[in-house]
Amino acid sequence: VQLVESGGGLVQPGGSLRLSCAASEFTFSNYDTSWYRQAPGKEREFVALITKGRGNTDYTDSVKGRFTISRDNVKNTVYLQMNSLKPEDAAVYFCHAFSALFGRDYWGKGTLVTVSS
């Protein structure tokens, strides 16, 4: 089973990026899927969640109003649209999928986001 993140890169402050998380061998709509991030020298932190089924969303306070998590059930992909990026958003972003029902917990390898002028 693989989670593969993509879409990271270098962006200027105030810019936008869209991260993607693609899955093989399972269906995102059956899993709670989150984005986490880890900056150098810091612990990994929660960024955003989209729940299985209905797709309710939740965000850490620092990204509310700027980031949007979404899911495309046809493409079996979860996205993180990041707008108004700040230097403090720079980190490696990881995709995480969890199912208590199936007893499964998956992490991707991460994609690097750099915010700098």
N, C-alpha and C positions, 0 to 999 in steps of 0.2 A: 504494500500500500504506500502510495506517495502523495504528499502534498507539495506542490511546486508553486512557489511565489515568483512573481515577475512584476516589472513596472518601476522598480526603483531606479534612482539616478541622481544626478546633480540638478538642483533647481535653485533659483534665486529666492530670497525672502519675498513673500507675497505671492509666489507662484503656486502651481498646482501639479499634482501627480495622481495617477490612478494605479493602485496596486491590484494585482489579480492573484487569486489562489485557486489552482486547478487541482482536482482530485482524480485519482484512478481507483477503481475497485470499491468505491462506496459512494453513496448519494448524500450530498450536502443537506438536502432537505430533511434528512433523518438525524442530523447532528446539530448540536449547538456549536457554532463556529465563531471564533474570536480572532482578532488581531492583537498581538502584543508587540512591544518594541524594547530594544535594549541599546542604550547609548554606552559608549566606552566608559568603563569604570563604574557603571551603575547597574542596578538590578533590573531584570526584565519586568516590565510593567504592562498591565492591561490597558488596551486602547479602546476596543469596540467589540460588541457582541451582536450576533444575529441568531435568534433561537430557531430550533427546528420547527417544522410545520409553519405556523403563522408568520414567522420571521419578525418577531418583536426585536427591537434594537435597544442597545444601551451603550453609553460612552463614558469614558473618564472625563472629568470636568474640564480638563485643559484643552480638549479637542471639540467639545460641544459647540455646534454652530459652524464648525469649519470642516469636520470630517463626516463622511456618510458611508456606512457599511450597507452593502446590498448583496443580493444573491440572484443569479440567473439559473433557474432550475433546468432549463433546456440545455444550457452549456455546462451545467454542473460546475459553476465557478462562483466564487465569492469575491467581491470587490471592496476596496477601500478608496473612496474618492477623498483626496486631501486637498483642501483649498486654503488660501491665505497662510501658507506654510511659514513657520518661524524657525530660526536657527535651533531653538530647543527641541524641535521636532526631529532633528537629525538622529538617526539610529538605524540599527538593523531591525526590520519589521518581519515578524514571524506570524504565520497562519497556524491556528490550532483548532482541531475538530474533536469533539467529545460526545460520546453517547453512553449514558449510564445503562440504557436498555441493552445495548450490545456489548458493554464492557470494553469499549475501545477509546483510545486516546492517541491522537496523531499530531505530530508537529512537522512543519516544513523546515527547510534549512535557512530560510531568511532571504530578504532582499534589502540592499543597502540604500538608504535615503540620506542624501547630503544636501543641506540647505545652507548655501553660502553665496555671497556676492563676489 
